[in-house]
Amino acid sequence: MSAASPSDDISPSSPTAATAPVPATLAPHQTPAAMAAAATLLSRIGLGLLTLMALLALVMTIALWNKVSGMKEQLARQSADATAQSMEARTLARQASDTVRDAAARVALIETRVAEVALQRSQLEELMQSLSRSRDENLVVDIESAVRLALQQAQVTGNVEPLLAALKAGDLRISRAAQPRLAPLQRAMQRDADRLRSNSSVDSAEALQKLDELMRNVDDLPAINAVAVRGTGVNAWQPEPIPADAPWWRRALLTVRGEARSLVRVGRIQSPEAILLAPEQTYFLRENLKLKLLNARLSLLSRQVDATRTELAQVGASLNRYFDPASRRTQAAATLLQQLQAQVKTTEPARVDDTLAALATAAAGR
């Protein structure tokens, strides 16, 4: 009895032959539809993996872009800060260089004067040691050397206190010596001391007081382009007088007309700088004027007469250009400024001509 083959059991025309699944072990006998489905599944899986990798790459790119942008902003800020610090350091270095240059010039001048003083003093000491003089002659030489040294110090520093101290010490030594021959020298020293004391106390104190008064009155000075107010002057207007016997309606009409006229002002200003000055800039004008007066005060205290005259001239030009010349306060300030300029012009350096002449006469023995 022979075994039946699979082809005999399942015929092509039977319905079970078309619907029966193909076993998985029969790979060589798979159908094209199954192979296409498997390829489609594999392509979908690969496409999903590629999409996932693209998303990951996009996320990493965005993160790197944000990080690079942050680094760029940080570098830009650091560059701006470094530029600002460099400019500030350059400015400070320039200021320090100017200060060092000025200090070096002043130190060189002072060293020259000190060298001159030291040379003169050494010459005087050698002369005193080489010659044999009497007590009066030695006293005259000592007083002359002390006075000349103090005079040079007063000319360099502008302080007359050492010179006054030298004159007082010389006067005391002459009084103790009790020599009638040195009486003219004593009187000359007293005259020079009185003159130095009056010049250093009265002139400086009076000039400083006038400068302080000018600084206090700067805020009250009326500007030439200020808004018109009732009163007198260039920027002033006067209301129309109202008769006392006028009826009430006429007085009301005159009052309204006067107020309406005060709204419009027509005037003549000689300097164009004053009319171009904005009203809000008047504060800075006054502060600048105060700074110039402070510079003049410092120059006066340091005995810099030329600098004081320059600052006072600039203050006078600003006063005449920007402030109302018809105002009483402006006129008072101008008068005070003229007095200051005249007082500074008459200021002279410390001099003891009478004492030096009397010392020369006493040293000659006349």
Secondary structure, 3 states (H helix, E strand, C coil): CCCCCHHHHCCCCCHHHHHCCCCCCCHHHCCHHHHHHHHHHHHHHHHHHHHHHHHHHHHHHHHHHHHHHHHHHHHHHHHHHHHHHHHHHHHHHHHHHHHHHHHHHHHHHHHHHHHHHHHHHHHHHHHHHHCCCCHHHHHHHHHHHHHHHHHHHHHHHCCCHHHHHHHHHHHHHHHHHCCHHHHHHHHHHHHHHHHHHHHHHHHHHHHHHHHHHHHHHHHHCCECCCCCEECCCCCEECCCCCCCCCCHHHHHHHHHHHHHHCCCCCCCCCCHHHHHCCHHHHHHHHHHHHHHHHHHHHHHHCCCHHHHHHHHHHHHHHHHHHECCCCHHHHHHHHHHHHHHHHHHCCCCCCCHHHHHHHHHHHHCC
